[in-house]
Amino acid sequence: MGLGSRIRELRKDKKLTQEQLGKVLNVSKASISGYENETREPDSKSLVKIAEYFDVSLDYLLGKNQTPKWANKKDTNDLEKFLTDNEGSMTYGGEDLTEEEKEQVRVAMTTIFWKRHKHD
């Protein structure tokens, strides 16, 4: 799912029109339409406003990692801190993991973390 689809989904979940969301973000209805159709990209300030308004992480909004919609900034910071703090101790059989293997561990840990901490 791309950025535009995520914005559309979040807007519809809140039962907002493009015009209403535009007023919240201080942009035009045409801008919201462009974001959703991916013919226009929001600038960084608008991205932050969108994430804050819908209480989602930027990672979720941008489709990075496996961040679920319900994960807030604290959730993502907690997981990121855990993975960063433990990165140096990622070994298997006493040997350091390769960068590719470390990324696979991050994806697996993220998946486990999100399933365990689901806020539904």
LUMPA-326260 format. One record per atom (N, C-alpha, C, O): residue number from 1; residue in three letters; atom name; x, y negated, z negated. Coordinates in Angstrom, 1 decimal, padded with zeros to 4 digits, always signed. Layout:
N
SITE NUM ALA CA X Y Z $
...
***
This chain:
120
SITE 1 MET N +000.9 +001.2 +000.0 $
SITE 1 MET CA +000.0 +000.0 +000.0 $
SITE 1 MET C +000.9 -001.2 +000.0 $
SITE 1 MET O +001.8 -001.3 -000.8 $
SITE 2 GLY N +000.6 -002.2 +000.9 $
SITE 2 GLY CA +001.4 -003.4 +001.0 $
SITE 2 GLY C +000.9 -004.5 +000.1 $
SITE 2 GLY O -000.1 -004.3 -000.6 $
SITE 3 LEU N +001.7 -005.6 +000.0 $
SITE 3 LEU CA +001.4 -006.7 -000.8 $
SITE 3 LEU C +000.0 -007.2 -000.6 $
SITE 3 LEU O -000.8 -007.5 -001.5 $
SITE 4 GLY N -000.4 -007.4 +000.7 $
SITE 4 GLY CA -001.7 -007.9 +001.1 $
SITE 4 GLY C -002.8 -007.0 +000.6 $
SITE 4 GLY O -003.8 -007.5 +000.0 $
SITE 5 SER N -002.7 -005.7 +000.7 $
SITE 5 SER CA -003.7 -004.8 +000.2 $
SITE 5 SER C -003.8 -004.8 -001.3 $
SITE 5 SER O -004.9 -004.7 -001.8 $
SITE 6 ARG N -002.7 -005.0 -002.0 $
SITE 6 ARG CA -002.7 -005.1 -003.4 $
SITE 6 ARG C -003.4 -006.4 -003.9 $
SITE 6 ARG O -004.2 -006.3 -004.8 $
SITE 7 ILE N -003.1 -007.5 -003.2 $
SITE 7 ILE CA -003.8 -008.7 -003.6 $
SITE 7 ILE C -005.3 -008.6 -003.3 $
SITE 7 ILE O -006.1 -009.0 -004.2 $
SITE 8 ARG N -005.7 -008.0 -002.2 $
SITE 8 ARG CA -007.1 -007.8 -001.9 $
SITE 8 ARG C -007.8 -006.9 -002.9 $
SITE 8 ARG O -008.9 -007.3 -003.4 $
SITE 9 GLU N -007.1 -005.8 -003.3 $
SITE 9 GLU CA -007.7 -004.9 -004.3 $
SITE 9 GLU C -007.9 -005.6 -005.6 $
SITE 9 GLU O -008.9 -005.5 -006.3 $
SITE 10 LEU N -006.9 -006.4 -006.1 $
SITE 10 LEU CA -007.0 -007.1 -007.3 $
SITE 10 LEU C -008.1 -008.1 -007.3 $
SITE 10 LEU O -008.8 -008.3 -008.3 $
SITE 11 ARG N -008.2 -008.8 -006.2 $
SITE 11 ARG CA -009.2 -009.9 -006.1 $
SITE 11 ARG C -010.6 -009.2 -006.1 $
SITE 11 ARG O -011.5 -009.7 -006.8 $
SITE 12 LYS N -010.8 -008.1 -005.4 $
SITE 12 LYS CA -012.1 -007.5 -005.3 $
SITE 12 LYS C -012.4 -006.9 -006.7 $
SITE 12 LYS O -013.6 -006.9 -007.1 $
SITE 13 ASP N -011.4 -006.3 -007.4 $
SITE 13 ASP CA -011.7 -005.8 -008.7 $
SITE 13 ASP C -012.3 -006.9 -009.7 $
SITE 13 ASP O -013.1 -006.6 -010.5 $
SITE 14 LYS N -011.8 -008.1 -009.5 $
SITE 14 LYS CA -012.3 -009.2 -010.3 $
SITE 14 LYS C -013.6 -009.9 -009.7 $
SITE 14 LYS O -014.1 -010.8 -010.2 $
SITE 15 LYS N -014.0 -009.3 -008.6 $
SITE 15 LYS CA -015.2 -009.8 -007.8 $
SITE 15 LYS C -015.1 -011.3 -007.5 $
SITE 15 LYS O -016.0 -012.1 -007.7 $
SITE 16 LEU N -013.9 -011.6 -007.0 $
SITE 16 LEU CA -013.6 -013.0 -006.5 $
SITE 16 LEU C -013.7 -013.1 -005.0 $
SITE 16 LEU O -013.3 -012.1 -004.3 $
SITE 17 THR N -014.1 -014.2 -004.5 $
SITE 17 THR CA -014.0 -014.5 -003.1 $
SITE 17 THR C -012.6 -015.0 -002.8 $
SITE 17 THR O -011.9 -015.4 -003.8 $
SITE 18 GLN N -012.2 -015.0 -001.6 $
SITE 18 GLN CA -010.9 -015.6 -001.2 $
SITE 18 GLN C -010.8 -017.1 -001.6 $
SITE 18 GLN O -009.8 -017.6 -002.1 $
SITE 19 GLU N -011.9 -017.8 -001.4 $
SITE 19 GLU CA -012.0 -019.2 -001.8 $
SITE 19 GLU C -011.8 -019.4 -003.3 $
SITE 19 GLU O -011.0 -020.3 -003.8 $
SITE 20 GLN N -012.4 -018.5 -004.1 $
SITE 20 GLN CA -012.3 -018.6 -005.6 $
SITE 20 GLN C -010.9 -018.3 -006.0 $
SITE 20 GLN O -010.3 -019.1 -006.9 $
SITE 21 LEU N -010.2 -017.3 -005.4 $
SITE 21 LEU CA -008.9 -017.0 -005.8 $
SITE 21 LEU C -007.9 -018.2 -005.4 $
SITE 21 LEU O -007.0 -018.5 -006.1 $
SITE 22 GLY N -008.2 -018.7 -004.2 $
SITE 22 GLY CA -007.4 -019.9 -003.7 $
SITE 22 GLY C -007.5 -021.0 -004.7 $
SITE 22 GLY O -006.5 -021.7 -004.9 $
SITE 23 LYS N -008.7 -021.3 -005.3 $
SITE 23 LYS CA -008.8 -022.4 -006.3 $
SITE 23 LYS C -007.9 -022.1 -007.5 $
SITE 23 LYS O -007.3 -023.0 -008.0 $
SITE 24 VAL N -008.0 -020.8 -008.0 $
SITE 24 VAL CA -007.2 -020.4 -009.1 $
SITE 24 VAL C -005.7 -020.7 -008.9 $
SITE 24 VAL O -005.0 -021.1 -009.7 $
SITE 25 LEU N -005.3 -020.3 -007.7 $
SITE 25 LEU CA -003.8 -020.4 -007.3 $
SITE 25 LEU C -003.4 -021.7 -006.7 $
SITE 25 LEU O -002.2 -021.9 -006.4 $
SITE 26 ASN N -004.4 -022.6 -006.5 $
SITE 26 ASN CA -004.2 -023.9 -005.9 $
SITE 26 ASN C -003.6 -023.8 -004.5 $
SITE 26 ASN O -002.7 -024.5 -004.1 $
SITE 27 VAL N -004.2 -022.8 -003.7 $
SITE 27 VAL CA -003.9 -022.7 -002.3 $
SITE 27 VAL C -005.2 -022.6 -001.6 $
SITE 27 VAL O -006.3 -022.4 -002.2 $
SITE 28 SER N -005.2 -022.7 -000.2 $
SITE 28 SER CA -006.4 -022.6 +000.6 $
SITE 28 SER C -006.9 -021.2 +000.7 $
SITE 28 SER O -006.2 -020.2 +000.5 $
SITE 29 LYS N -008.2 -021.1 +001.1 $
SITE 29 LYS CA -008.8 -019.8 +001.4 $
SITE 29 LYS C -008.0 -019.2 +002.6 $
SITE 29 LYS O -007.8 -018.0 +002.6 $
SITE 30 ALA N -007.5 -020.0 +003.5 $
SITE 30 ALA CA -006.8 -019.5 +004.7 $
SITE 30 ALA C -005.5 -018.9 +004.2 $
SITE 30 ALA O -005.0 -017.9 +004.8 $
SITE 31 SER N -004.9 -019.4 +003.2 $
SITE 31 SER CA -003.6 -018.9 +002.6 $
SITE 31 SER C -003.9 -017.5 +002.0 $
SITE 31 SER O -003.1 -016.5 +002.3 $
SITE 32 ILE N -005.0 -017.4 +001.3 $
SITE 32 ILE CA -005.3 -016.1 +000.7 $
SITE 32 ILE C -005.6 -015.1 +001.8 $
SITE 32 ILE O -005.1 -013.9 +001.7 $
SITE 33 SER N -006.3 -015.5 +002.8 $
SITE 33 SER CA -006.6 -014.6 +003.9 $
SITE 33 SER C -005.3 -014.1 +004.6 $
SITE 33 SER O -005.1 -013.0 +004.9 $
SITE 34 GLY N -004.4 -015.1 +004.7 $
SITE 34 GLY CA -003.1 -014.7 +005.3 $
SITE 34 GLY C -002.3 -013.8 +004.5 $
SITE 34 GLY O -001.7 -012.8 +005.0 $
SITE 35 TYR N -002.3 -014.0 +003.1 $
SITE 35 TYR CA -001.6 -013.0 +002.2 $
SITE 35 TYR C -002.2 -011.6 +002.4 $
SITE 35 TYR O -001.5 -010.6 +002.5 $
SITE 36 GLU N -003.6 -011.6 +002.4 $
SITE 36 GLU CA -004.2 -010.3 +002.4 $
SITE 36 GLU C -004.0 -009.6 +003.7 $
SITE 36 GLU O -003.9 -008.3 +003.8 $
SITE 37 ASN N -004.0 -010.3 +004.8 $
SITE 37 ASN CA -003.8 -009.7 +006.2 $
SITE 37 ASN C -002.3 -009.6 +006.5 $
SITE 37 ASN O -001.9 -009.1 +007.6 $
SITE 38 GLU N -001.4 -010.0 +005.6 $
SITE 38 GLU CA +000.0 -010.0 +005.7 $
SITE 38 GLU C +000.5 -010.7 +007.0 $
SITE 38 GLU O +001.5 -010.3 +007.6 $
SITE 39 THR N -000.2 -011.8 +007.3 $
SITE 39 THR CA +000.3 -012.7 +008.3 $
SITE 39 THR C +001.0 -013.9 +007.7 $
SITE 39 THR O +001.6 -014.7 +008.4 $
SITE 40 ARG N +001.0 -014.0 +006.4 $
SITE 40 ARG CA +001.6 -015.0 +005.6 $
SITE 40 ARG C +002.1 -014.5 +004.3 $
SITE 40 ARG O +001.4 -013.6 +003.7 $
SITE 41 GLU N +003.2 -014.9 +003.8 $
SITE 41 GLU CA +003.7 -014.4 +002.5 $
SITE 41 GLU C +003.7 -015.5 +001.5 $
SITE 41 GLU O +004.0 -016.7 +001.8 $
SITE 42 PRO N +003.2 -015.2 +000.3 $
SITE 42 PRO CA +003.2 -016.2 -000.8 $
SITE 42 PRO C +004.6 -016.5 -001.2 $
SITE 42 PRO O +005.5 -015.6 -001.1 $
SITE 43 ASP N +004.9 -017.8 -001.5 $
SITE 43 ASP CA +006.2 -018.1 -002.0 $
SITE 43 ASP C +006.4 -017.5 -003.4 $
SITE 43 ASP O +005.4 -017.0 -004.0 $
SITE 44 SER N +007.6 -017.6 -004.0 $
SITE 44 SER CA +007.9 -017.0 -005.3 $
SITE 44 SER C +007.0 -017.5 -006.4 $
SITE 44 SER O +006.6 -016.7 -007.3 $
SITE 45 LYS N +006.7 -018.8 -006.4 $
SITE 45 LYS CA +005.8 -019.4 -007.4 $
SITE 45 LYS C +004.4 -018.8 -007.3 $
SITE 45 LYS O +003.8 -018.5 -008.4 $
SITE 46 SER N +003.9 -018.7 -006.1 $
SITE 46 SER CA +002.6 -018.1 -005.9 $
SITE 46 SER C +002.6 -016.6 -006.3 $
SITE 46 SER O +001.6 -016.2 -006.9 $
SITE 47 LEU N +003.6 -015.9 -006.0 $
SITE 47 LEU CA +003.7 -014.5 -006.4 $
SITE 47 LEU C +003.6 -014.4 -008.0 $
SITE 47 LEU O +002.9 -013.5 -008.5 $
SITE 48 VAL N +004.3 -015.2 -008.7 $
SITE 48 VAL CA +004.3 -015.2 -010.1 $
SITE 48 VAL C +002.9 -015.5 -010.6 $
SITE 48 VAL O +002.4 -014.9 -011.6 $
SITE 49 LYS N +002.3 -016.6 -010.0 $
SITE 49 LYS CA +000.9 -016.9 -010.4 $
SITE 49 LYS C -000.1 -015.8 -010.2 $
SITE 49 LYS O -000.9 -015.5 -011.1 $
SITE 50 ILE N +000.1 -015.1 -009.1 $
SITE 50 ILE CA -000.8 -014.0 -008.8 $
SITE 50 ILE C -000.6 -012.9 -009.8 $
SITE 50 ILE O -001.6 -012.4 -010.4 $
SITE 51 ALA N +000.6 -012.5 -010.1 $
SITE 51 ALA CA +000.9 -011.5 -011.1 $
SITE 51 ALA C +000.4 -011.9 -012.5 $
SITE 51 ALA O -000.2 -011.0 -013.2 $
SITE 52 GLU N +000.6 -013.1 -012.9 $
SITE 52 GLU CA +000.1 -013.5 -014.2 $
SITE 52 GLU C -001.4 -013.6 -014.3 $
SITE 52 GLU O -002.0 -013.1 -015.2 $
SITE 53 TYR N -002.0 -014.1 -013.2 $
SITE 53 TYR CA -003.5 -014.2 -013.2 $
SITE 53 TYR C -004.1 -012.8 -013.3 $
SITE 53 TYR O -005.1 -012.6 -014.1 $
SITE 54 PHE N -003.6 -011.8 -012.6 $
SITE 54 PHE CA -004.2 -010.5 -012.6 $
SITE 54 PHE C -003.6 -009.6 -013.7 $
SITE 54 PHE O -004.0 -008.4 -013.8 $
SITE 55 ASP N -002.6 -010.1 -014.4 $
SITE 55 ASP CA -001.9 -009.4 -015.5 $
SITE 55 ASP C -001.3 -008.1 -015.0 $
SITE 55 ASP O -001.6 -007.0 -015.6 $
SITE 56 VAL N -000.6 -008.2 -013.9 $
SITE 56 VAL CA +000.1 -007.1 -013.3 $
SITE 56 VAL C +001.6 -007.5 -013.2 $
SITE 56 VAL O +001.9 -008.7 -013.3 $
SITE 57 SER N +002.5 -006.5 -013.1 $
SITE 57 SER CA +003.9 -006.8 -013.0 $
SITE 57 SER C +004.2 -007.2 -011.5 $
SITE 57 SER O +003.4 -006.8 -010.6 $
SITE 58 LEU N +005.3 -007.9 -011.3 $
SITE 58 LEU CA +005.7 -008.2 -010.0 $
SITE 58 LEU C +006.1 -006.9 -009.2 $
SITE 58 LEU O +005.9 -006.8 -008.0 $
SITE 59 ASP N +006.7 -006.0 -010.0 $
SITE 59 ASP CA +007.0 -004.7 -009.4 $
SITE 59 ASP C +005.8 -004.0 -008.8 $
SITE 59 ASP O +005.8 -003.5 -007.7 $
SITE 60 TYR N +004.6 -004.1 -009.5 $
SITE 60 TYR CA +003.4 -003.5 -009.0 $
SITE 60 TYR C +003.0 -004.3 -007.7 $
SITE 60 TYR O +002.7 -003.6 -006.7 $
SITE 61 LEU N +002.9 -005.6 -007.9 $
SITE 61 LEU CA +002.5 -006.4 -006.8 $
SITE 61 LEU C +003.3 -006.2 -005.5 $
SITE 61 LEU O +002.7 -006.1 -004.4 $
SITE 62 LEU N +004.6 -006.0 -005.7 $
SITE 62 LEU CA +005.5 -005.9 -004.5 $
SITE 62 LEU C +005.7 -004.4 -004.1 $
SITE 62 LEU O +006.3 -004.1 -003.1 $
SITE 63 GLY N +005.0 -003.5 -004.8 $
SITE 63 GLY CA +005.1 -002.1 -004.5 $
SITE 63 GLY C +006.4 -001.4 -004.8 $
SITE 63 GLY O +006.7 -000.4 -004.2 $
SITE 64 LYS N +007.2 -002.0 -005.7 $
SITE 64 LYS CA +008.4 -001.4 -006.1 $
SITE 64 LYS C +008.2 -000.3 -007.1 $
SITE 64 LYS O +007.3 -000.4 -007.9 $
SITE 65 ASN N +009.1 +000.7 -007.2 $
SITE 65 ASN CA +009.0 +001.8 -008.1 $
SITE 65 ASN C +007.7 +002.4 -008.1 $
SITE 65 ASN O +007.0 +002.4 -007.1 $
SITE 66 GLN N +007.3 +003.0 -009.2 $
SITE 66 GLN CA +006.0 +003.7 -009.3 $
SITE 66 GLN C +005.1 +002.9 -010.3 $
SITE 66 GLN O +004.3 +003.5 -011.0 $
SITE 67 THR N +005.3 +001.6 -010.4 $
SITE 67 THR CA +004.6 +000.8 -011.4 $
SITE 67 THR C +003.1 +000.8 -011.2 $
SITE 67 THR O +002.6 +000.4 -010.1 $
SITE 68 PRO N +002.3 +001.3 -012.1 $
SITE 68 PRO CA +000.8 +001.3 -012.0 $
SITE 68 PRO C +000.3 -000.1 -012.2 $
SITE 68 PRO O +000.9 -001.0 -012.8 $
SITE 69 LYS N -000.9 -000.4 -011.7 $
SITE 69 LYS CA -001.6 -001.7 -011.8 $
SITE 69 LYS C -001.7 -002.1 -013.2 $
SITE 69 LYS O -001.6 -003.3 -013.5 $
SITE 70 TRP N -002.0 -001.2 -014.2 $
SITE 70 TRP CA -002.3 -001.6 -015.6 $
SITE 70 TRP C -001.0 -002.0 -016.3 $
SITE 70 TRP O -001.1 -002.5 -017.4 $
SITE 71 ALA N +000.2 -001.7 -015.8 $
SITE 71 ALA CA +001.4 -001.9 -016.5 $
SITE 71 ALA C +001.7 -003.4 -016.6 $
SITE 71 ALA O +001.7 -004.1 -015.5 $
SITE 72 ASN N +001.8 -004.0 -017.8 $
SITE 72 ASN CA +002.1 -005.4 -017.9 $
SITE 72 ASN C +003.6 -005.6 -018.0 $
SITE 72 ASN O +004.4 -004.7 -017.9 $
SITE 73 LYS N +004.0 -006.9 -018.2 $
SITE 73 LYS CA +005.4 -007.2 -018.2 $
SITE 73 LYS C +006.2 -006.5 -019.3 $
SITE 73 LYS O +007.3 -006.0 -019.1 $
SITE 74 LYS N +005.5 -006.4 -020.5 $
SITE 74 LYS CA +006.2 -005.7 -021.6 $
SITE 74 LYS C +006.4 -004.2 -021.3 $
SITE 74 LYS O +007.5 -003.7 -021.6 $
SITE 75 ASP N +005.4 -003.6 -020.7 $
SITE 75 ASP CA +005.6 -002.2 -020.3 $
SITE 75 ASP C +006.8 -002.0 -019.4 $
SITE 75 ASP O +007.6 -001.1 -019.6 $
SITE 76 THR N +006.9 -002.8 -018.4 $
SITE 76 THR CA +008.0 -002.7 -017.4 $
SITE 76 THR C +009.3 -003.1 -018.0 $
SITE 76 THR O +010.3 -002.4 -017.7 $
SITE 77 ASN N +009.3 -004.1 -018.9 $
SITE 77 ASN CA +010.6 -004.4 -019.6 $
SITE 77 ASN C +011.1 -003.3 -020.5 $
SITE 77 ASN O +012.3 -003.0 -020.6 $
SITE 78 ASP N +010.1 -002.7 -021.2 $
SITE 78 ASP CA +010.5 -001.6 -022.1 $
SITE 78 ASP C +011.1 -000.4 -021.3 $
SITE 78 ASP O +012.1 +000.1 -021.8 $
SITE 79 LEU N +010.5 -000.1 -020.2 $
SITE 79 LEU CA +011.0 +001.0 -019.5 $
SITE 79 LEU C +012.4 +000.7 -018.8 $
SITE 79 LEU O +013.3 +001.5 -018.9 $
SITE 80 GLU N +012.5 -000.5 -018.3 $
SITE 80 GLU CA +013.7 -001.0 -017.7 $
SITE 80 GLU C +014.8 -001.0 -018.7 $
SITE 80 GLU O +016.0 -000.5 -018.4 $
SITE 81 LYS N +014.6 -001.5 -019.9 $
SITE 81 LYS CA +015.6 -001.5 -021.0 $
SITE 81 LYS C +016.0 +000.0 -021.3 $
SITE 81 LYS O +017.2 +000.2 -021.4 $
SITE 82 PHE N +015.1 +000.8 -021.4 $
SITE 82 PHE CA +015.4 +002.2 -021.8 $
SITE 82 PHE C +016.3 +002.8 -020.7 $
SITE 82 PHE O +017.3 +003.5 -021.0 $
SITE 83 LEU N +015.9 +002.6 -019.4 $
SITE 83 LEU CA +016.7 +003.2 -018.3 $
SITE 83 LEU C +018.1 +002.6 -018.2 $
SITE 83 LEU O +019.1 +003.3 -018.0 $
SITE 84 THR N +018.2 +001.3 -018.4 $
SITE 84 THR CA +019.5 +000.6 -018.4 $
SITE 84 THR C +020.3 +001.0 -019.6 $
SITE 84 THR O +021.5 +001.3 -019.4 $
SITE 85 ASP N +019.8 +001.1 -020.8 $
SITE 85 ASP CA +020.5 +001.4 -021.9 $
SITE 85 ASP C +021.1 +002.9 -021.8 $
SITE 85 ASP O +022.1 +003.2 -022.4 $
SITE 86 ASN N +020.4 +003.7 -021.1 $
SITE 86 ASN CA +020.8 +005.1 -021.1 $
SITE 86 ASN C +021.5 +005.5 -019.8 $
SITE 86 ASN O +021.8 +006.7 -019.6 $
SITE 87 GLU N +021.7 +004.6 -018.9 $
SITE 87 GLU CA +022.2 +004.9 -017.6 $
SITE 87 GLU C +023.6 +005.5 -017.7 $
SITE 87 GLU O +024.0 +006.4 -016.9 $
SITE 88 GLY N +024.5 +005.0 -018.6 $
SITE 88 GLY CA +025.8 +005.5 -018.7 $
SITE 88 GLY C +025.9 +006.9 -019.3 $
SITE 88 GLY O +026.9 +007.6 -019.1 $
SITE 89 SER N +024.8 +007.4 -019.9 $
SITE 89 SER CA +024.8 +008.7 -020.4 $
SITE 89 SER C +024.0 +009.7 -019.5 $
SITE 89 SER O +023.7 +010.8 -020.0 $
SITE 90 MET N +023.8 +009.3 -018.3 $
SITE 90 MET CA +023.1 +010.2 -017.4 $
SITE 90 MET C +024.2 +011.2 -016.8 $
SITE 90 MET O +024.9 +010.8 -015.8 $
SITE 91 THR N +024.2 +012.4 -017.4 $
SITE 91 THR CA +025.2 +013.4 -016.9 $
SITE 91 THR C +024.4 +014.7 -016.7 $
SITE 91 THR O +023.3 +014.9 -017.3 $
SITE 92 TYR N +025.0 +015.6 -016.0 $
SITE 92 TYR CA +024.5 +017.0 -015.9 $
SITE 92 TYR C +025.7 +017.9 -015.9 $
SITE 92 TYR O +026.6 +017.8 -015.1 $
SITE 93 GLY N +025.7 +018.8 -016.9 $
SITE 93 GLY CA +026.8 +019.8 -017.0 $
SITE 93 GLY C +028.1 +019.0 -017.3 $
SITE 93 GLY O +029.2 +019.5 -017.0 $
SITE 94 GLY N +028.0 +017.9 -018.0 $
SITE 94 GLY CA +029.2 +017.1 -018.4 $
SITE 94 GLY C +029.7 +016.2 -017.3 $
SITE 94 GLY O +030.7 +015.5 -017.5 $
SITE 95 GLU N +029.1 +016.3 -016.1 $
SITE 95 GLU CA +029.5 +015.4 -015.0 $
SITE 95 GLU C +028.6 +014.3 -014.8 $
SITE 95 GLU O +027.4 +014.4 -014.9 $
SITE 96 ASP N +029.2 +013.1 -014.5 $
SITE 96 ASP CA +028.3 +011.9 -014.2 $
SITE 96 ASP C +027.5 +012.2 -013.0 $
SITE 96 ASP O +027.9 +012.9 -012.0 $
SITE 97 LEU N +026.3 +011.6 -013.0 $
SITE 97 LEU CA +025.4 +011.7 -011.8 $
SITE 97 LEU C +025.8 +010.7 -010.8 $
SITE 97 LEU O +026.4 +009.7 -011.0 $
SITE 98 THR N +025.5 +011.1 -009.5 $
SITE 98 THR CA +025.8 +010.1 -008.4 $
SITE 98 THR C +024.7 +009.0 -008.5 $
SITE 98 THR O +023.7 +009.2 -009.2 $
SITE 99 GLU N +024.9 +008.0 -007.7 $
SITE 99 GLU CA +023.9 +006.9 -007.7 $
SITE 99 GLU C +022.5 +007.4 -007.2 $
SITE 99 GLU O +021.5 +007.0 -007.8 $
SITE 100 GLU N +022.6 +008.3 -006.2 $
SITE 100 GLU CA +021.3 +008.9 -005.7 $
SITE 100 GLU C +020.6 +009.7 -006.8 $
SITE 100 GLU O +019.4 +009.6 -006.9 $
SITE 101 GLU N +021.4 +010.5 -007.5 $
SITE 101 GLU CA +020.8 +011.3 -008.6 $
SITE 101 GLU C +020.3 +010.4 -009.7 $
SITE 101 GLU O +019.2 +010.7 -010.3 $
SITE 102 LYS N +021.0 +009.4 -010.0 $
SITE 102 LYS CA +020.5 +008.4 -011.1 $
SITE 102 LYS C +019.2 +007.8 -010.6 $
SITE 102 LYS O +018.2 +007.7 -011.5 $
SITE 103 GLU N +019.0 +007.5 -009.4 $
SITE 103 GLU CA +017.8 +006.9 -008.9 $
SITE 103 GLU C +016.7 +007.9 -009.0 $
SITE 103 GLU O +015.5 +007.6 -009.3 $
SITE 104 GLN N +017.0 +009.2 -008.7 $
SITE 104 GLN CA +015.9 +010.3 -008.8 $
SITE 104 GLN C +015.5 +010.4 -010.2 $
SITE 104 GLN O +014.3 +010.6 -010.5 $
SITE 105 VAL N +016.4 +010.3 -011.2 $
SITE 105 VAL CA +016.1 +010.4 -012.6 $
SITE 105 VAL C +015.2 +009.2 -013.0 $
SITE 105 VAL O +014.2 +009.3 -013.7 $
SITE 106 ARG N +015.5 +008.0 -012.5 $
SITE 106 ARG CA +014.7 +006.8 -012.7 $
SITE 106 ARG C +013.3 +007.0 -012.3 $
SITE 106 ARG O +012.3 +006.7 -013.0 $
SITE 107 VAL N +013.1 +007.5 -011.0 $
SITE 107 VAL CA +011.8 +007.7 -010.5 $
SITE 107 VAL C +011.0 +008.7 -011.3 $
SITE 107 VAL O +009.9 +008.5 -011.7 $
SITE 108 ALA N +011.7 +009.8 -011.7 $
SITE 108 ALA CA +011.1 +010.9 -012.5 $
SITE 108 ALA C +010.7 +010.3 -013.9 $
SITE 108 ALA O +009.6 +010.5 -014.4 $
SITE 109 MET N +011.6 +009.6 -014.5 $
SITE 109 MET CA +011.3 +009.0 -015.9 $
SITE 109 MET C +010.2 +008.0 -015.8 $
SITE 109 MET O +009.3 +007.9 -016.7 $
SITE 110 THR N +010.2 +007.2 -014.7 $
SITE 110 THR CA +009.1 +006.2 -014.5 $
SITE 110 THR C +007.8 +006.9 -014.4 $
SITE 110 THR O +006.8 +006.5 -015.0 $
SITE 111 THR N +007.7 +007.9 -013.6 $
SITE 111 THR CA +006.5 +008.7 -013.4 $
SITE 111 THR C +006.0 +009.3 -014.8 $
SITE 111 THR O +004.8 +009.2 -015.1 $
SITE 112 ILE N +006.9 +009.9 -015.6 $
SITE 112 ILE CA +006.5 +010.4 -016.9 $
SITE 112 ILE C +006.1 +009.3 -017.8 $
SITE 112 ILE O +005.0 +009.5 -018.5 $
SITE 113 PHE N +006.8 +008.2 -017.8 $
SITE 113 PHE CA +006.5 +007.1 -018.7 $
SITE 113 PHE C +005.1 +006.5 -018.4 $
SITE 113 PHE O +004.3 +006.3 -019.3 $
SITE 114 TRP N +004.8 +006.3 -017.1 $
SITE 114 TRP CA +003.5 +005.7 -016.7 $
SITE 114 TRP C +002.4 +006.7 -017.1 $
SITE 114 TRP O +001.3 +006.2 -017.5 $
SITE 115 LYS N +002.6 +008.0 -016.8 $
SITE 115 LYS CA +001.5 +008.9 -017.2 $
SITE 115 LYS C +001.2 +009.0 -018.7 $
SITE 115 LYS O +000.1 +009.1 -019.1 $
SITE 116 ARG N +002.3 +008.9 -019.5 $
SITE 116 ARG CA +002.2 +009.0 -020.9 $
SITE 116 ARG C +001.6 +007.7 -021.5 $
SITE 116 ARG O +000.9 +007.8 -022.5 $
SITE 117 HIS N +001.8 +006.6 -020.9 $
SITE 117 HIS CA +001.4 +005.3 -021.5 $
SITE 117 HIS C +000.2 +004.7 -020.7 $
SITE 117 HIS O +000.0 +003.4 -020.8 $
SITE 118 LYS N -000.5 +005.4 -020.0 $
SITE 118 LYS CA -001.6 +004.9 -019.2 $
SITE 118 LYS C -002.6 +004.2 -020.2 $
SITE 118 LYS O -003.0 +004.7 -021.2 $
SITE 119 HIS N -003.0 +003.0 -019.7 $
SITE 119 HIS CA -003.9 +002.1 -020.6 $
SITE 119 HIS C -005.4 +002.2 -020.2 $
SITE 119 HIS O -006.1 +001.2 -020.5 $
SITE 120 ASP N -005.8 +003.2 -019.5 $
SITE 120 ASP CA -007.2 +003.2 -019.0 $
SITE 120 ASP C -008.2 +003.0 -020.2 $
SITE 120 ASP O -009.4 +003.0 -019.9 $
***
